[in-house]
């Protein structure tokens, strides 16, 4: 994963916030990669009623990316 993306997710986890996927488009993140991270229990993905996705690190993901 891109170091900048990991830093954003770690900072938002510390603030207990969700990150809109649209904010991360500039990091060229593929949905498949995100779902692989979710399968490994590193991130949570939720879909809002308006159709956009939000991401948040799990505690396991926080420790993994905050090295």
N, C-alpha and C positions, 0 to 999 in steps of 0.2 A: 504494500500500500504506500502511496505517496506520503512522504514525511509531513508535508504541509497539511494534508487531509487528516492524518493521525493527530497532529497538534490541535486542529480545530475540534475534532471529536473529543479529545481529552479535556480541553478547556470547557466545552459545553457540558460534558459529564460532570465536571466539578461544579458547574452552576445548575445542574439538574435540568438541562434544557434539551429539546429535540432540535435537530438540524434539518431544514428542508433540503430535499435532494436537488432542487433547482439551484441552491446556493453552491453546490459542489460540482456543477456541470463543468466548470473551467478546469477541474482536475482530471477530466476524461475518465470518469468512473463508469464502469459497465455494470448494468443491473445484475448480470450473472455473477460478477465478482462480489457484489453486495450480498446476494443470496448465499454464496459460499461462506462468507463471513458470518452470516446469520446461522447457517447450518453448524458452524463451529462454536456457536454461542458467544461470539465476540461482539455482535451488534444486535439491536432490535430494529425491526422495520415495521412501521405502521402506515396504513393508508387512511387518509382523511376522507370525509364524505365529499369533499370537493374534488377528489381524485388524485391529489398529490401525495408523495411519499415523504415520511419523516424518518430520520435515523437517530439512534442513540446508542452509545456504548453500554454494554453490560459491565458489571463489576469485573468479570473475567477479562473483557476486552480492555477495560481501563488499565488493569495491571499489565496486560500484554503490550499495549502500545505506549505506556508511560514508563519506559525503561530508561 
